Amino acid sequence: MRRFENKDAEYVAWLEHNQAGFVLNVGSAMLHTAQCGYISWPLGGGSHTAAPKACSLEREELERWGREAGLSIIPCSKCKT
């Protein structure tokens, strides 16, 4: 698992190289696929990682980490995670 906070270039590179992966938006506790449009473009042209992201090739790893961090993970309705 990789975490990105205020590291846009590294995050975008991870998305490009791990298209079968998953992204947990830590701030909203929403789980996405790496190809989901909601997490691939920053809102309003801002930072991708102003809201921290946890990324993994394994969905279960992110779900476990999220639970341990006290998050109630919400599957994204757009990418149907």
PyMOL commands that set and color helices and strands:
alter all, ss='L'
color gray80, all
select helices_A, chain A and resi 8-17+37-40+43-45+59-68
alter helices_A, ss='H'
color red, helices_A
select strands_A, chain A and resi 2-4+22-25+30-33+53-56+74-75
alter strands_A, ss='S'
color yellow, strands_A
deselect
rebuild
show_as cartoon
